[in-house]
């Protein structure tokens, strides 16, 4: 496909588009209204009007027209004869306009930048659908502060590659930049939204989400709020664990019944989420998690409902419940459940209940400690039927989509770094499960006229994300090559990033945790002509995710041999081999897991956490595929934002793939759970897994879905999306990868 220049006549352009899309009658639109020749916006609208389930490729014609408009504006603003000329000049110009960072010219010489310019392939712009190109150009390409077009799509990909490879050895740096550009420009993968938006620019950071653990002290509560505000300001989504904070009616310094519980602090976080937005692009996004045994669980579950006392509501926070196996057993058996105040448990029992989990299904330290709390005569407790709490959970889910479910025992049993800590909750999108610990201020004093604060840093989790486009990468047979460069890119985010919260930087370095994920599962199944609910789909889930896991672990082990293991490798499940043993990987199948286990033991692992599947709604649109592991909503729909409504069809929709695209609400959710159970075996962290239900679902049916998810070993579930409130759901943009 030939790239058109500024000097190409309009008729030549039409002829080129007609040649590229012979099955579409492009000339007919012009003949219908000759004025379209001089009105690109009108021409795009005409193309979009042609899009339906039988004519999906009109989106590419519309994309070409939009590209030509971008090319002309960019060339005009940059004073070049055509698009993609003088890449070095673009970098200089945007540095002068305070958009790009000067570091780009510190790491790379003019000669190197000119060599990299030669690797740009403009024709890869033709891979974009219209909605993908518009999303990329509107929200991620570098523009002047007056919103003038300068940077073009392939240049954004190359800038990202340059930023992430900037500190590689000089002898390898340019080949690695070109390899990263290859992966991005073919749309084989996407990077996280903050990386896509901020790489190479003067502002913003590159990581997606963060998880904080708040200690039971006024200092910790307010310090965390400040940290959360700073991260939100720089474009991060936040998960917050509240389970250590004492409940309403607890004592403070021995004064009985004076604590107000967690709700006032939730109100404070709610105000922070609203008032401190993410780089001026969107409202701050914060999810709060609480243990199901906490005395404040009922007001917590009611905090997002649309009725009741507004003084007890935090509509702008998302909620998640931390659930032990024992609670699900009590729900299933219709047994009683006991609620405790964590402060009182610490004071009387001498331990924190939240610091324990069941090491095995059906037995372990959590249920032992819980039983001791139930039996202790001096410990106050509230007895409620477990099913009543579960009912409140499900009512909230059908009304608001939340709370998210966090199955804490399974998470901690499978935590590859349980030797170094505990996982209390997940993040804003439920795919990250890493060790957590609150930061404690030890002392504060004055020295030489300055106030010095001394803190013991906790584990403040950082999510560094990117995702494989399964619909394109698997079918093109590039998984091994792709994942090798992708893991390196993710690892480099850790060193190239600047995080405004120091304990998060320290945690990032200690674990070097990343989250390599996937999207386009529905797209891939349709291209392979595999029914969603079939046994073949389950078998294919195993095949694909085993390959992804093998290549990802191998890439991290190879990187460890080159650069060293993460500091906490010794004693981890990676080092002991328990990671492989717990998952009972097939030693005699397609992949030689024993050989990989030996390699990890010898080389180490560069990354303590490696895989996580994020929601990635916006980046999957850019890549022209389907979101995450979800089925599609509709084969044909309109993507609506404040300033546009664009028709979109399922990717690669033909008469052959049509029947393999079931609607999410028509899919048997138990089939999706079974798929995810297989997938979870190979993902060391977790998965943003939605449940799709009709608004008339019976309580028993929804309960059975949750019981099934728990029994199948899922670590988390994300939204419960019901047809009655479908429009209310908005995936976490920052976790889109």
DRENMI-99981 format. One line per field, with one value per residue (C-alpha): residue in one letter; chain; x, y, z; residue number from 0. Coordinates in pm, whole numbers, plus 32768, in hexadecimal, padded with zeros to 4 digits. Example, Ala and Ser with C-alpha at 12.3 -4.5 7.8 and 13.67 -1.06 7.14 Angstrom:
<sites>
code	a s
unit	A A
u	84CE 8557
v	7E3E 7F96
w	830C 82CA
pos	0 1
</sites>
This chain:
<sites>
code	x x x x x x x x x x x x x x x x x x x x x x x x x x x x x x x x x x x x x x x x x x x x x x x x x x x x x x x x x x x x x x x x x x x x x x x x x x x x x x x x x x x x x x x x x x x x x x x x x x x x x x x x x x x x x x x x x x x x x x x x x x x x x x x x x x x x x x x x x x x x x x x x x x x x x x x x x x x x x x x x x x x x x x x x x x x x x x x x x x x x x x x x x x x x x x x x x x x x x x x x x x x x x x x x x x x x x x x x x x x x x x x x x x x x x x x x x x x x x x x x x x x x x x x x x x x x x x x x x x x x x x x x x x x x x x x x x x x x x x x x x x x x x x x x x x x x x x x x x x x x x x x x x x x x x x x x x x x x x x x x x x x x x x x x x x x x x x x x x x x x x x x x x x x x x x x x x x x x x x x x x x x x x x x x x x x x x x x x x x x x x x x x x x x x x x x x x x x x x x x x x x x x x x x x x x x x x x x x x x x x x x x x x x x x x x x x x x x x x x x x x x x x x x x x x x x x x x x x x x x x x x x x x x x x x x x x x x x x x x x x x x x x x x x x x x x x x x x x x x x x x x x x x x x x x x x x x x x x x x x x x x x x x x x x x x x x x x x x x x x x x x x x x x x x x x x x x x x x x x x x x x x x x x x x x x x x x x x x x x x x x x x x x x x x x x x x x x x x x x x x x x x x x x x x x x x x x x x x x x x x x x x x x x x x x x x x x x x x x x x x x x x x x x x x x x x x x x x x x x x x x x x x x x x x x x x x x x x x x x x x x x x x x x x x x x x x x x x x x x x x x x x x x x x x x x x x x x x x x x x x x x x x x x x x x x x x x x x x x
unit	A A A A A A A A A A A A A A A A A A A A A A A A A A A A A A A A A A A A A A A A A A A A A A A A A A A A A A A A A A A A A A A A A A A A A A A A A A A A A A A A A A A A A A A A A A A A A A A A A A A A A A A A A A A A A A A A A A A A A A A A A A A A A A A A A A A A A A A A A A A A A A A A A A A A A A A A A A A A A A A A A A A A A A A A A A A A A A A A A A A A A A A A A A A A A A A A A A A A A A A A A A A A A A A A A A A A A A A A A A A A A A A A A A A A A A A A A A A A A A A A A A A A A A A A A A A A A A A A A A A A A A A A A A A A A A A A A A A A A A A A A A A A A A A A A A A A A A A A A A A A A A A A A A A A A A A A A A A A A A A A A A A A A A A A A A A A A A A A A A A A A A A A A A A A A A A A A A A A A A A A A A A A A A A A A A A A A A A A A A A A A A A A A A A A A A A A A A A A A A A A A A A A A A A A A A A A A A A A A A A A A A A A A A A A A A A A A A A A A A A A A A A A A A A A A A A A A A A A A A A A A A A A A A A A A A A A A A A A A A A A A A A A A A A A A A A A A A A A A A A A A A A A A A A A A A A A A A A A A A A A A A A A A A A A A A A A A A A A A A A A A A A A A A A A A A A A A A A A A A A A A A A A A A A A A A A A A A A A A A A A A A A A A A A A A A A A A A A A A A A A A A A A A A A A A A A A A A A A A A A A A A A A A A A A A A A A A A A A A A A A A A A A A A A A A A A A A A A A A A A A A A A A A A A A A A A A A A A A A A A A A A A A A A A A A A A A A A A A A A A A A A A A A A A A A A A A A A A A A A A A A A A A A A A A A A A A A A A A A
u	8000 809A 80B2 801A 80CE 8057 8078 7F9F 7E5F 7D0F 7CB2 7DF6 7DA4 7C4D 7CE1 7DDE 7CD0 7BFC 7D25 7D62 7BF0 7B6F 7A3B 79CA 7947 7A05 79C5 784E 785C 790F 7820 76FC 777E 78A4 78D5 7967 7AAB 7AE9 7A57 7B14 7A37 7900 79A7 79FD 7896 781F 790F 789E 7734 778B 780F 7734 775A 7774 7862 795C 7A84 79FE 7AA7 7BF9 7B95 7B29 7C73 7D37 7C84 7CC7 7E34 7E59 7DCC 7EC3 7FE2 7F91 7F70 80AD 8176 80F3 8142 829A 82E5 833D 82DE 821A 81D4 82DF 83FC 850A 84CE 85F4 8555 840E 84C4 8573 8430 8367 8483 847C 8302 8331 827B 8399 84A5 8606 8681 862F 875A 882F 880C 8810 88F0 886E 890B 885C 870E 8733 8781 864B 857B 85D4 8529 83D5 82DB 81C0 80E8 80B1 7FC7 7EDB 7EA4 7DCE 7C56 7BB7 7B59 7CB7 7D63 7C7C 7CAE 7E27 7E33 7D3F 7DD0 7F34 7FF7 80D5 803F 80A3 8000 7F17 7EAE 7F5C 7FB9 812D 8173 80E9 8090 81D2 829D 81E2 823A 83A6 83BB 8331 8434 854A 84E2 84C7 8615 86D5 87AD 87FE 896A 89DA 8A35 88D3 87FF 87A1 874E 8674 85C5 857B 84FC 8416 839B 8357 827C 81B9 8191 8104 8004 807E 807A 801B 80B9 7FF7 7F34 8027 814F 809A 803E 816F 82A8 839C 82D5 8335 8217 8166 81E6 81DD 8134 7FC2 7F47 7FBD 7F4D 7F74 7F40 7ECA 7F32 7E4C 7ECE 7E72 7FCE 7FB4 7E54 7EB3 8008 7F60 7E62 7F7D 802F 7EEE 7EB4 8015 7FF5 7EA0 7F31 8034 7F3A 7F27 7DFD 7E03 7D9B 7D89 7D75 7CAE 7C9C 7D94 7CC8 7BF7 7A7E 796A 793F 7AA0 7B71 7C76 7D87 7CA6 7B75 7A5B 7970 7A0C 7A90 79C5 7A40 7AAF 7998 7A20 7B6C 7AB5 7A07 7B5C 7BE0 7AA5 7AE7 7C4F 7BE0 7AF5 7BD5 7D29 7CFE 7DEE 7EBD 7D82 7D00 7C0E 7B97 7C76 7C2A 7C3F 7BCC 7BB5 7BBA 7B3F 7B40 79F1 7A24 7A52 793F 790C 78C1 774F 7778 789F 77C4 76B7 77A6 7765 75F0 750A 7419 7433 74F1 75CE 76B3 7711 7752 7896 7819 796B 7A29 7A28 7A0F 7A9F 7A74 7B91 7AFC 7B93 7B31 7A89 798A 792B 7903 781F 7752 772E 76D0 75EF 76BE 76F9 7814 78BF 792E 7A51 7B05 7C6D 7CF3 7C4F 7CD0 7E32 7E0B 7D6F 7DE9 7F47 7F37 7E92 7D8D 7DC8 7F33 7ED2 7E4B 7DF7 7F2B 7E56 7CEE 7C26 7D3B 7E30 7E8D 7D74 7C5B 7D1D 7D4B 7BE2 7B5F 7C31 7B97 7A38 7A80 7B29 7A39 7AD7 7ACA 798F 78F2 77B9 7714 765B 75F3 7704 75FB 757C 76CF 76D7 757D 75F6 7723 7645 754C 766B 76F1 75A3 7576 76D8 77AC 787B 7904 7A1B 7A6A 7BCA 7C01 7D1D 7D78 7DA9 7E6F 7F5E 7F7C 7FF2 80C0 8221 82AF 81F6 834B 835F 8201 8089 7F87 7E57 7D9C 7DB4 7DC1 7CBE 7C89 7CC5 7DE5 7F0A 7F59 80A6 812F 80B6 811F 80C9 81CE 820C 8290 838E 83EC 83F2 84F1 8594 86FB 87AC 8661 85C6 84B3 8529 8431 84B4 83D8 83EF 8378 826E 8224 816B 810D 8148 80A2 8179 80A2 809F 7FCC 7FE8 7EEF 7E8A 7DB9 7EEA 801E 7FAC 7F2B 8072 8148 821A 81DE 8342 83E5 82DB 82DF 845A 845E 831F 83AA 84E0 8409 833B 8472 8503 83CA 8439 8586 850E 83EA 83D5 82D2 827A 8256 83A8 8333 8292 83E3 848A 8381 83A2 8516 84F3 8401 8425 82BD 8220 80D7 80EC 7F85 7EB1 7D89 7CCF 7C5F 7B06 7BAC 7C98 7B83 7AB8 7BE0 7C1E 7AA9 7A92 7949 7967 78B5 795F 7A60 7B3B 7B3B 7BB1 7CC3 7D2D 7D35 7E30 7EFC 7F15 7F52 804B 8114 80FA 8167 8289 8314 82E1 8392 84A9 84D5 84EB 85E5 86B8 86AA 8718 884B 889D 8841 8811 86E5 85F5 867E 8583 85B3 8658 854F 843F 836F 8434 857B 84FD 8440 82F6 8267 826E 8210 80DA 8056 809A 8113 8112 8277 8234 8166 81C2 829C 83CC 8370 8481 858A 84F2 84E7 8659 86A3 85EE 86AA 87F4 87B7 86BE 8596 85A8 8441 83A1 8247 821D 80C0 7F6E 7E47 7DBE 7C75 7D1F 7BE4 7C79 7DC2 7D10 7C41 7D83 7E0A 7CC8 7C72 7B8E 7BBF 7C7C 7BEB 7A82 7980 78FC 77C3 7742 77BE 7761 7748 77A0 78C6 7849 790C 78AC 7903 78C5 7803 78BD 7836 7914 7902 79A6 7B06 7B32 79B8 7959 784B 7940 7990 7834 77AA 78DE 789F 7799 771E 77A9 764B 75FB 7732 7716 77DC 783F 78F4 79B1 7A08 7A91 7B64 7BE6 7C3A 7D20 7DB0 7DEA 7ECE 7FCA 7FA3 806F 7FA0 7E32 7D3C 7C3B 7B1B 79B9 7874 775E 75FC 749B 73E8 72E0 73DD 736C 743B 747E 7512 75FA 7662 76B4 7795 7859 7872 78E5 79ED 7A74 7A72 7B25 7C47 7C0C 7CCA 7BEB 7AB6 7A8E 793D 77F6 7764 75E9 7513 7453 7582 7669 76A0 772A 7865 79A8 7AE3 7C13 7CBE 7E13 7E19 7DCD 7EFC
v	8000 8145 8273 83A8 84F7 865E 8683 8558 85C9 857C 849C 83D9 83AA 8320 8235 81B8 817A 80C8 7FEC 7F97 7F4A 7EBA 7E26 7F83 8085 81B9 8270 824F 8333 8442 8421 8442 8590 862C 8730 861B 864A 8788 8724 860E 8614 85E8 84CF 841F 843E 83A5 8283 824E 824D 8128 8054 7F37 7DC4 7D78 7E9A 7EB4 7F1B 807A 80C5 80A4 8196 8292 8255 829E 83E8 8449 83E4 84C1 85E4 859F 8582 86D2 8786 86EB 873E 88A4 88D6 8838 88E7 879F 8732 8606 8525 846C 8551 85E6 851C 85CB 871B 86A6 864E 87A0 885B 87AC 87DB 894F 894D 88A7 876A 8671 863A 86AF 8558 84D4 8596 8535 83C0 83C7 847D 8522 840B 82FF 83B1 83CB 8256 820D 82E7 81FB 80E1 8190 80DE 81D4 80C6 802D 8153 8095 7F90 8085 8084 81DC 81C5 8144 825E 8368 82EA 82EB 8441 84EC 846F 83F2 8493 85B7 8701 8868 8916 89B4 8850 8867 871D 86CE 8565 844C 82E7 8239 834B 8316 81A4 81F4 82F4 81F1 80F6 81F8 8258 80F1 8088 81C6 8129 7FE3 7FA5 8081 7F55 7EC6 7FFD 804F 7EE5 7ECE 8015 7F8E 7E46 7EFB 7FD6 7E9B 7E11 7F55 7FC0 7E71 7E92 7D46 7DE4 7F21 7FD1 8055 8197 826B 81E7 821E 8381 83F5 834A 8451 8573 8665 8604 84D0 837A 8228 813C 80EE 80A6 80A7 7FF6 8091 7FF3 80E3 80A3 80DD 8237 839D 83D9 82B5 8314 8478 8421 8320 841F 8508 83ED 838D 84F7 8511 83CD 8431 8580 84C6 83DF 82AB 81E0 8170 803F 8074 7F70 7FF1 7EAF 7F16 8049 801C 8004 80ED 80E5 806E 8115 8223 8235 816C 824B 815C 8187 82C1 8245 82A7 817B 8174 823E 839C 8339 82B2 8404 84AA 83C7 8404 857B 8540 846B 857F 86AB 8627 85B6 84F0 85E8 86AE 858A 84DD 84CD 8414 82A2 81F7 809D 8049 7EE8 7E62 7D0A 7C5B 7C20 7D96 7E2C 7F46 7E59 7EB3 802E 7FE8 7F14 8021 813F 8147 8106 8209 8217 824B 834F 841B 846F 82FD 82EA 82FA 82E1 8332 8215 80B0 7F9D 7E41 7D35 7C5D 7B01 79CC 7869 7843 794F 78AB 7761 780C 78A3 7756 76A0 77BB 77E4 790E 7A03 7ADF 7C48 7CD9 7E20 7DF5 7EE0 7E11 7CCE 7D59 7DD3 7C99 7B7E 7C07 7BD2 7C69 7B86 7C1A 7BA8 7A38 795D 77EF 7747 762B 760F 75B9 75EB 76F1 7809 78F9 7812 77B8 7926 7977 7858 78D4 7A2F 799C 78D5 79E9 7A6A 7BC5 7C11 7CC7 7C3E 7C51 7B14 7B23 7A19 7A0C 7A05 7B5C 7BF8 7B46 7BCD 7D2D 7CEE 7C78 7D97 7E8B 7DD4 7DDB 7F4D 7FD2 7EB2 7EA5 7E30 7D73 7C1D 7BD8 7A6D 7AAA 7942 78D6 7A10 79D9 7862 78A4 79DA 7995 7A87 7A18 79F8 7B75 7BE8 7BD9 7C40 7CEE 7D69 7DAF 7EEE 7FC1 7EBA 7D7B 7CF0 7D49 7C74 7CCD 7CE4 7E0B 7EB5 800A 811C 8187 82D9 8288 83E4 8552 864F 879D 87B0 88E9 899B 8888 8790 862C 850B 83A9 8298 8121 80EB 7FE7 7F23 8020 7F58 7FD9 7F49 7F4F 7EC9 7E69 7D73 7C81 7CAA 7B3C 7B73 7BE8 7B58 79EE 79D1 7A63 7973 7A7C 7A2D 79CB 7AF2 7BE1 7B79 7B88 7CFA 7D40 7CC3 7D98 7ECA 7E8B 7E5B 7FA0 805F 8023 80D2 81DF 824C 8367 8327 8445 835A 82DD 819C 8138 8168 808B 7F7A 7F8B 7F49 7E37 7D5A 7DE4 7D7B 7D92 7D25 7C8F 7C55 7C0C 7C91 7C21 7ACD 7AE8 7B5F 7A35 7936 79CC 79C0 7856 780C 777E 778A 7844 7738 760A 7519 758C 76EB 765E 7596 76C7 779D 76A7 76A5 781F 787C 7766 77ED 7953 78EC 7819 792B 7A37 7973 7916 7A81 7AF8 79E5 7A43 7BAE 7B4A 7A9F 7BE6 7CE8 7C2C 7BAD 7C83 7CBA 7BD9 7AAA 79D2 790F 7956 784B 7899 7842 770D 7684 768C 7772 7650 7543 75F8 761F 74B4 7516 73F3 7374 729C 7388 7480 7552 74DD 7571 74B0 754F 76A6 7666 760E 774C 7823 7778 77BD 7918 79A5 7A7D 7BE8 7C25 7BAD 7BD3 7BA0 7B71 7C1A 7C4B 7DAF 7E35 7EFA 7F86 80BD 8023 7EF5 7FED 808E 7F38 7EDB 7DB2 7D4F 7DAA 7CC5 7B65 7BDA 7B7B 7CA2 7D64 7D76 7D29 7E89 7FB0 811F 8198 82D3 83E8 854E 85CF 84AB 836F 827C 8132 8007 7E9B 7D6C 7D40 7C6A 7C44 7B6E 7A74 796B 7A0A 7A9A 7972 795A 7AAD 7A6E 7B91 7B9F 7B88 7A52 7994 788D 7933 77E0 779F 78E6 7886 7737 77EA 78DA 77C3 772D 7883 78D5 77A5 784E 79B3 79EE 7B1F 7B45 7B9D 7CAE 7BBC 7C41 7B88 7BE1 7BA9 7C08 7CFE 7BF8 7AF9 7A42 7A68 78F2 78FE 7A21 7976 783A 7904 798D 7835 77A4 78B5 7872 76F6 770F 77C6 7922 7A26 7B4F 7BB6 7D14 7DB3 7CF9 7D98 7D85 7DF2 7EE6 7FC0 7F77 80E5 8128 805A 8103 8032 80BD 8181 8181 8005 7FEF 7F4B
w	8000 7F8E 8074 7FD7 7FE8 8008 7E90 7E3B 7D8E 7E28 7D02 7D2B 7E99 7E48 7D46 7E45 7F4B 7E47 7DED 7F5C 7F98 7E4F 7EF9 7F64 7E6D 7EE1 7D9C 7DD3 7F01 7E3B 7D17 7E08 7E8A 7DCD 7EE2 7FB9 7EFB 7FBE 810C 81BB 82F0 821D 815C 82A4 8317 81CF 81FC 8363 82F1 820F 832F 839E 83DF 826D 8219 833A 8260 8229 8375 82C6 81B1 82B9 836B 822B 81FB 8364 8337 8205 82CC 83E7 82EE 8250 839E 8428 82EF 82F5 8466 8440 82F2 8245 80E3 8161 828B 834F 82E9 83CB 8507 85AE 855D 85FB 873D 8743 8700 880F 8909 88BC 88EE 8A44 89D9 89B6 8ABC 8A6A 8AD6 897B 88F2 8A1E 89DF 8862 876B 8631 8563 8632 8618 849F 8491 855E 8477 835B 841B 8412 8331 82E2 8240 8399 83D4 82EF 8400 84C5 84C4 84CF 863F 868F 85D7 8663 87C8 8798 86F5 87E1 8927 8900 87E5 884A 87E0 8826 894B 884D 87E6 8693 85EA 85EE 864D 8572 85DF 8576 861C 8764 8754 870B 8824 8919 88A2 88C5 8A26 8AA2 8A09 8A5C 8B6D 8ABC 8A62 8941 8869 8885 88AB 8743 86E3 881C 87C7 866B 86FB 87EE 86D0 8604 871B 874E 85E5 8576 868F 8718 8872 8927 8A4D 8B76 8B47 8C1B 8B53 8A0A 8A6D 8B2E 8AA5 8A2A 8AB7 8BCA 8CB0 8D32 8D96 8CE8 8DDF 8DE8 8F44 90AC 91E9 9341 9497 95A4 970A 9832 988D 983F 97B3 96C1 9653 95FA 956A 9487 9416 93AF 92F7 9245 91DD 914D 908B 9003 8F98 8ECA 8E22 8EFF 8F76 90E0 91A8 9320 9434 955F 962A 9737 979C 98D7 98B5 9924 9A9E 9AE2 9BEE 9BB7 9CC2 9DA7 9D82 9D2A 9C04 9B6E 9A1F 98EE 9825 96BE 961A 966C 95D0 949F 9480 948B 9377 92AE 92B9 924F 9128 90B4 90F2 907F 8F19 8E3D 8D73 8D26 8C56 8D40 8EA6 8F9A 8FBD 9111 9180 92F2 9381 94D1 9573 9585 96FC 974B 9827 972B 960B 95EE 95D0 94E9 9402 9401 93B6 923E 923D 91A4 92C9 9441 950A 941E 9542 9541 93C8 9302 919C 90FF 91A2 9121 9224 924C 9357 93D7 9404 94AB 944D 959F 954C 9403 94BA 95B7 949C 93EB 952C 95AB 96E7 97C8 9799 989B 9879 993D 997A 98FC 9A0A 9B1B 9A82 9A8A 9BF0 9C85 9BA7 9B68 99F1 98BF 9826 96CD 96D7 96B9 95A3 9570 94E5 945C 93EB 9522 9620 968A 9774 971B 9786 98BF 991F 98C1 9999 9ABC 9A94 9A8F 9BCC 9C95 9DA1 9DBD 9C49 9BD7 9A9B 99C8 994C 97FF 9702 95FA 94E8 955D 9514 93C5 9372 93B5 92D6 91B9 91E2 91BE 908E 8FD8 9025 8FF8 8F70 90AE 919D 90F4 9188 920C 9276 9366 93C0 9258 920C 932E 92F8 9195 91E6 9163 9265 939F 9447 9448 949C 9481 937C 9416 92E3 9171 90A6 8FF6 8EE8 8FB3 8EE5 8FCB 90FE 919E 92FF 93CD 9510 95A4 95B9 9723 9798 98A9 991A 98BD 9938 98EE 9877 97F9 97D9 9707 9763 972B 9713 9732 96A1 967E 9519 94DB 93A1 92C9 9194 9032 8EF9 8DC0 8CA6 8B38 8A71 894F 8833 8818 86E3 8623 86D2 86F7 8594 850E 85D9 8688 87F9 8859 87AA 8827 8995 89A3 8947 8A08 8B54 8B21 8AD8 8C13 8CE7 8C65 8CC9 8E31 8DFD 8D0D 8DE3 8EDF 8FED 90DA 9207 927C 9325 91D9 912C 9231 9210 9096 90B3 91BA 90F8 8F96 8F67 8E0F 8D78 8C1E 8BAE 8A7F 89BF 888B 8910 8871 8731 8730 876D 864F 8560 85C6 85A5 8705 87C4 890E 89DB 893D 89C5 88A7 893F 8A8C 89E1 891A 8A55 8AE4 89A4 8982 8AEB 8B28 8A04 8A84 8BE2 8B69 8A89 8B94 8CA8 8BBA 8B4F 8CB9 8D0D 8BDD 8C49 8DA8 8D15 8C65 8D6F 8EB7 8F7B 9040 91A2 9253 9170 927D 9338 923A 918F 9054 9103 91BD 9091 914E 9044 8F4D 9049 90CB 8F6A 8F07 8DAF 8CBD 8CAD 8B7D 8AA7 8998 8A7B 8B3F 8C91 8D45 8C6B 8CAA 8E21 8E14 8D4D 8E4E 8F69 8EB8 8E23 8F1C 8EBC 8E5C 8ECA 900E 8F75 8E02 8D72 8DA4 8CB8 8CC4 8C32 8B16 8A73 89D1 895E 88C7 87FC 877F 871F 866A 8745 8866 89D2 8ABF 8ADE 8ABD 89BA 88F2 894E 87E8 868B 8621 870F 8733 8800 88AA 8956 89A6 884B 8760 8714 8633 85A9 85F8 8591 862B 8599 8462 844B 8320 82D1 834D 849E 84DD 859D 867B 871A 882A 88FD 8A5F 8AEF 8A22 8A8C 8B9C 8CB4 8D3E 8BF4 8C21 8D86 8D0F 8C09 8D0D 8DFD 8CF6 8CA5 8E14 8E3A 8D55 8DD3 8F0F 8F70 8F14 8E01 8DCE 8DA7 8D7E 8DBC 8CC5 8D42 8CE1 8DC1 8E11 8E90 8FC6 9102 9107 8FA7 8FFA 913C 9079 8F91 90B7 9159 900E 8FE0 913E 9117 8FC7 906B 8FDF 90A4 9055 8F98 8F0F 8EBB 8EC9 8D93 8D81 8C5B 8D37 8D7D 8C5A 8C0E 8D6A 8D40 8CDA 8CD1 8D7D 8C67 8D0E 8D1C 8BAC 8B10
pos	0 1 2 3 4 5 6 7 8 9 10 11 12 13 14 15 16 17 18 19 20 21 22 23 24 25 26 27 28 29 30 31 32 33 34 35 36 37 38 39 40 41 42 43 44 45 46 47 48 49 50 51 52 53 54 55 56 57 58 59 60 61 62 63 64 65 66 67 68 69 70 71 72 73 74 75 76 77 78 79 80 81 82 83 84 85 86 87 88 89 90 91 92 93 94 95 96 97 98 99 100 101 102 103 104 105 106 107 108 109 110 111 112 113 114 115 116 117 118 119 120 121 122 123 124 125 126 127 128 129 130 131 132 133 134 135 136 137 138 139 140 141 142 143 144 145 146 147 148 149 150 151 152 153 154 155 156 157 158 159 160 161 162 163 164 165 166 167 168 169 170 171 172 173 174 175 176 177 178 179 180 181 182 183 184 185 186 187 188 189 190 191 192 193 194 195 196 197 198 199 200 201 202 203 204 205 206 207 208 209 210 211 212 213 214 215 216 217 218 219 220 221 222 223 224 225 226 227 228 229 230 231 232 233 234 235 236 237 238 239 240 241 242 243 244 245 246 247 248 249 250 251 252 253 254 255 256 257 258 259 260 261 262 263 264 265 266 267 268 269 270 271 272 273 274 275 276 277 278 279 280 281 282 283 284 285 286 287 288 289 290 291 292 293 294 295 296 297 298 299 300 301 302 303 304 305 306 307 308 309 310 311 312 313 314 315 316 317 318 319 320 321 322 323 324 325 326 327 328 329 330 331 332 333 334 335 336 337 338 339 340 341 342 343 344 345 346 347 348 349 350 351 352 353 354 355 356 357 358 359 360 361 362 363 364 365 366 367 368 369 370 371 372 373 374 375 376 377 378 379 380 381 382 383 384 385 386 387 388 389 390 391 392 393 394 395 396 397 398 399 400 401 402 403 404 405 406 407 408 409 410 411 412 413 414 415 416 417 418 419 420 421 422 423 424 425 426 427 428 429 430 431 432 433 434 435 436 437 438 439 440 441 442 443 444 445 446 447 448 449 450 451 452 453 454 455 456 457 458 459 460 461 462 463 464 465 466 467 468 469 470 471 472 473 474 475 476 477 478 479 480 481 482 483 484 485 486 487 488 489 490 491 492 493 494 495 496 497 498 499 500 501 502 503 504 505 506 507 508 509 510 511 512 513 514 515 516 517 518 519 520 521 522 523 524 525 526 527 528 529 530 531 532 533 534 535 536 537 538 539 540 541 542 543 544 545 546 547 548 549 550 551 552 553 554 555 556 557 558 559 560 561 562 563 564 565 566 567 568 569 570 571 572 573 574 575 576 577 578 579 580 581 582 583 584 585 586 587 588 589 590 591 592 593 594 595 596 597 598 599 600 601 602 603 604 605 606 607 608 609 610 611 612 613 614 615 616 617 618 619 620 621 622 623 624 625 626 627 628 629 630 631 632 633 634 635 636 637 638 639 640 641 642 643 644 645 646 647 648 649 650 651 652 653 654 655 656 657 658 659 660 661 662 663 664 665 666 667 668 669 670 671 672 673 674 675 676 677 678 679 680 681 682 683 684 685 686 687 688 689 690 691 692 693 694 695 696 697 698 699 700 701 702 703 704 705 706 707 708 709 710 711 712 713 714 715 716 717 718 719 720 721 722 723 724 725 726 727 728 729 730 731 732 733 734 735 736
</sites>
